Amino acid sequence: MKIHCNPSVAALAALTLAALPAAAATRNVDEHRPADPAGQVEVQSVAGRVEVVGWDKPEVAVTGTVGDDVEAVEVTGSGTRTSVRVRTHNSHGILIGWHSGADANLVVHVPAASAVTVNLVSADLSVRGVGGNEELQTVSGDVTAAAQREVRIHTVSGDVHLTAGTDSRMIDLSTVSGDVSVNGGGGELSVNTVSGDGLISVGTLTRAHLKTVSGDFGLTADLAGDGRLEAESVSGDFNIHFTGALPSAAYDLQSFSGDLSTCGGRKGAREGFGPGSRLSFQEGAGSARVRIDTKSGDVTLCSKK
């Protein structure tokens, strides 16, 4: 029996097979360069994954694999600065890396006391064992970092997971749709999301600013005697737990249609004839300030004592 194949179906199948990307070849990378033990290391890459690891050698070492659309992994240096750059075959050295040919899966070892700056396009990033300041940015990848000093992390759609040491006194994080988790650190804190949730557990804060459109935030912290805590959202909720007694501070909580309350029994009261409510009170004689403003989100303040 003969089996007849519809020419249009055969043509469609041929076009479909032709459109499928060929398996991208990969090659190994193994680059080394002497570096200042306490210098600055910059990393730029596209798709894939980058892992930055601090070690006890005065050199930068880059190992891993890259796809066939990657022209080279360049490791250059000048003075105290070392640069790691993934170059692709287009003229600008930057490729929208949505296909495997542009992938770079790299481990970058840096001197442990280095400060690091990382800029990625659509790659995941992890950083550990680095003792200097960190400035980390990726467009659509997740960021997992351990920080000992100042840290700034910015991503568009990736999640941010930060573990901060006791000497990390400045934390600045922002994401559009990714979630944020922070454990450790203190001092100055800034977290900004659009729809991402935040789960934050830190030490004593001197200045803190939390801002979201629709994300829910949970914060566990203490507040310095003259500290400032400000939080604002459109529809996101804030659930704040102070690790000690309720800080000696002036409190001002406002919401257009959300509920305001403390674990001590205080509740927000309607203002005039409008739908908005407000909860303002003074705890002790301290000069700290806590101000929280939402449109439709709920706010809860609690303390562990």
C-alpha positions in Angstrom: 0.0 0.0 0.0 1.3 3.4 -0.9 1.3 6.2 1.6 0.7 9.6 0.0 2.2 12.6 1.7 0.5 15.9 1.3 3.0 18.3 -0.3 2.0 21.2 1.9 2.4 19.1 5.0 5.8 17.9 3.8 6.9 21.5 3.1 5.7 22.7 6.5 7.6 19.9 8.2 10.7 20.8 6.2 10.4 24.4 7.2 9.9 23.5 10.8 13.0 21.3 10.9 15.0 24.1 9.2 13.8 26.6 11.8 15.0 24.4 14.7 18.3 25.7 16.1 21.3 23.5 15.7 22.8 22.2 18.8 25.3 24.9 19.9 28.9 23.8 20.2 30.7 24.7 23.4 34.3 25.2 24.3 36.2 25.5 27.5 37.5 28.7 29.1 40.6 28.9 31.3 42.0 32.4 31.7 44.3 33.7 34.5 45.6 37.2 35.2 47.5 38.7 38.2 45.3 41.1 40.2 45.6 43.6 43.1 44.7 41.7 46.3 42.3 44.5 47.3 41.5 45.9 43.9 38.3 46.3 41.8 37.0 43.5 39.5 34.4 44.1 36.8 32.5 41.4 35.0 30.3 41.8 31.9 28.4 38.9 30.3 25.3 37.9 28.4 23.2 34.7 28.7 24.0 31.8 30.9 25.3 31.9 34.5 28.2 33.6 36.3 29.5 32.6 39.7 32.0 35.0 41.4 34.0 33.4 44.2 36.6 35.0 46.5 39.9 33.1 47.1 43.3 33.7 48.7 45.3 34.1 45.5 46.4 37.5 44.0 44.9 36.7 40.6 41.6 36.6 38.7 40.8 33.2 37.1 38.0 32.5 34.7 36.9 29.0 34.0 33.8 27.3 32.4 32.3 27.0 29.0 30.9 29.3 26.3 28.7 28.8 23.2 29.8 29.2 19.6 28.4 32.7 19.4 30.9 33.9 22.0 34.0 35.3 20.3 36.2 35.5 23.4 36.4 35.9 27.1 38.7 38.8 27.7 40.5 39.3 31.0 42.4 42.6 31.1 43.9 44.8 33.8 45.1 48.3 34.5 46.4 49.4 37.9 44.1 48.1 40.6 41.3 47.3 38.2 40.7 44.0 36.4 38.0 43.5 33.8 36.3 40.2 32.6 34.3 40.7 29.5 32.4 38.2 27.3 32.5 39.3 23.7 30.1 38.0 21.1 30.5 37.9 17.3 28.5 41.0 16.6 30.3 44.3 16.2 29.2 45.8 19.5 30.2 42.8 21.7 26.7 42.6 23.1 24.1 40.0 22.1 20.6 39.5 23.3 21.4 36.0 24.6 18.2 34.1 24.3 19.8 31.1 22.5 22.4 28.7 23.7 25.0 29.9 21.3 25.5 33.0 23.4 25.6 31.2 26.7 28.6 31.8 29.0 28.7 29.6 32.1 31.6 30.9 34.0 33.2 30.7 37.5 35.2 33.9 38.2 37.7 33.6 41.1 38.8 36.9 42.5 41.1 38.0 45.4 38.9 37.7 48.6 39.3 41.4 49.5 38.2 42.6 46.1 35.3 45.0 45.4 33.2 43.6 42.5 30.9 45.1 39.9 28.9 42.7 37.7 26.7 43.6 34.8 24.7 40.8 33.1 22.0 40.7 30.4 20.0 37.5 30.9 22.2 35.4 33.1 21.9 34.2 36.7 24.5 35.4 39.2 25.9 34.2 42.5 28.6 35.9 44.6 30.3 34.5 47.7 33.5 34.9 49.6 34.0 38.5 48.6 35.1 41.0 51.2 34.8 44.3 49.4 31.8 46.3 48.2 29.5 44.7 45.7 27.5 46.3 42.9 25.5 43.7 41.0 23.1 44.1 38.1 21.3 41.7 35.8 18.2 42.1 33.5 16.3 38.8 33.8 18.5 36.6 35.9 18.3 35.7 39.6 20.9 37.0 42.0 22.2 35.1 45.0 24.8 36.9 47.0 26.7 36.9 50.3 28.0 40.4 51.2 30.4 41.6 53.9 30.3 45.3 53.1 28.1 47.7 51.1 26.0 46.0 48.5 23.7 47.2 45.7 21.7 44.7 43.6 19.4 45.6 40.8 17.4 43.3 38.5 14.3 43.5 36.4 12.6 40.1 36.5 14.9 38.0 38.7 14.7 37.2 42.4 17.2 38.5 44.8 18.6 36.4 47.7 21.1 38.2 50.0 22.9 37.0 53.0 24.7 40.0 54.7 27.5 40.0 57.3 27.6 42.1 60.4 29.8 44.7 58.7 27.3 45.2 55.9 25.9 48.6 56.8 24.4 49.7 53.5 22.0 47.5 51.5 20.3 48.8 48.3 18.1 46.4 46.4 15.6 46.8 43.6 13.6 44.6 41.3 10.5 44.9 39.1 8.8 41.5 39.3 11.2 39.5 41.3 11.0 38.6 45.0 13.5 39.8 47.5 14.9 38.0 50.6 17.5 39.5 53.0 19.1 37.9 56.0 21.6 39.8 58.1 23.2 43.2 57.9 21.8 46.5 59.2 22.5 50.2 59.1 21.0 51.7 55.9 18.4 49.6 54.0 16.6 50.4 50.8 14.3 47.9 49.0 12.2 48.8 46.0 9.9 46.4 44.0 6.9 46.7 41.7 5.1 43.4 42.1 7.8 41.4 44.0 7.4 40.4 47.6 10.0 41.1 50.3 11.0 38.9 53.3 13.7 40.8 55.3 15.4 39.9 58.5 18.2 42.3 59.6 19.8 43.8 62.7 19.5 47.4 63.9 18.5 49.9 61.3 19.5 53.5 61.2 17.7 54.4 58.0 15.3 52.2 56.1 13.0 52.8 53.0 10.7 50.1 51.7 8.7 50.8 48.5 6.4 48.6 46.5 3.4 48.8 44.2 1.6 45.5 44.9 4.2 43.3 46.7 3.8 42.2 50.3 6.7 42.9 52.7 7.6 41.2 55.9 10.3 43.0 58.0 12.0 41.8 61.2 14.5 44.3 62.6 15.4 46.7 65.4 15.5 50.5 65.1 18.2 52.8 66.3 17.4 55.4 68.9 17.3 58.1 66.3 16.5 55.8 63.4 14.0 56.4 60.5 11.8 53.7 59.0 9.6 54.7 56.0 7.5 52.3 53.9 5.0 53.0 51.1 2.8 50.8 48.8 -0.2 51.0 46.6 -1.9 47.6 47.4 0.9 45.7 49.1 0.8 44.8 52.8 3.4 45.5 55.5 4.0 43.1 58.4 6.7 44.6 60.6 8.1 42.8 63.7 10.6 44.6 66.0 13.0 42.2 67.6 12.9 43.9 71.0 10.3 46.1 72.6 8.4 48.5 70.4 11.0 51.2 69.6 10.8 54.5 71.4 9.6 56.5 68.5 6.8 58.6 66.9 4.6 56.4 64.7 2.4 57.6 61.8 0.5 54.9 59.8 -1.9 55.8 57.0 -4.1 53.9 54.6 -6.9 54.8 52.2 -8.8 51.5 52.5 -6.5 49.1 54.3 -6.4 48.1 58.0 -3.9 49.5 60.5 -3.1 47.8 63.7 -0.5 46.9 66.3 -0.1 43.6 68.3 -0.6 45.8 71.4 -4.2 46.4 70.4 -4.0 49.9 68.7 -6.1 50.2 65.6 -6.4 52.9 62.9 -9.3 55.3 63.1 -11.2 56.8 60.3 -10.4 60.5 59.5 -13.5 62.7 59.1 -16.1 61.4 56.7 -13.6 59.9 54.2 -12.6 56.3 53.7 -9.0 56.8 54.9 -7.7 55.8 58.3 -4.8 56.8 60.4 -2.9 55.5 63.4 -0.5 58.0 65.1 1.0 57.6 68.5 4.2 58.2 70.5 6.0 55.3 72.2 8.4 56.5 74.9 10.3 59.7 74.6 12.7 58.6 71.8 13.4 60.6 68.6 13.1 57.8 66.1 10.4 58.0 63.4 8.2 55.3 61.8 6.1 56.3 58.8 4.0 53.9 56.7 1.7 54.9 53.9 -0.5 52.6 51.8 -3.4 53.1 49.5 -5.2 49.7 50.0 -2.7 47.6 51.8 -2.8 46.5 55.4 -0.2 47.4 58.0 0.6 45.4 61.2 3.3 46.4 63.8 4.4 43.9 66.4 7.3 43.5 68.9 8.7 40.4 70.6 8.5 42.0 74.0 
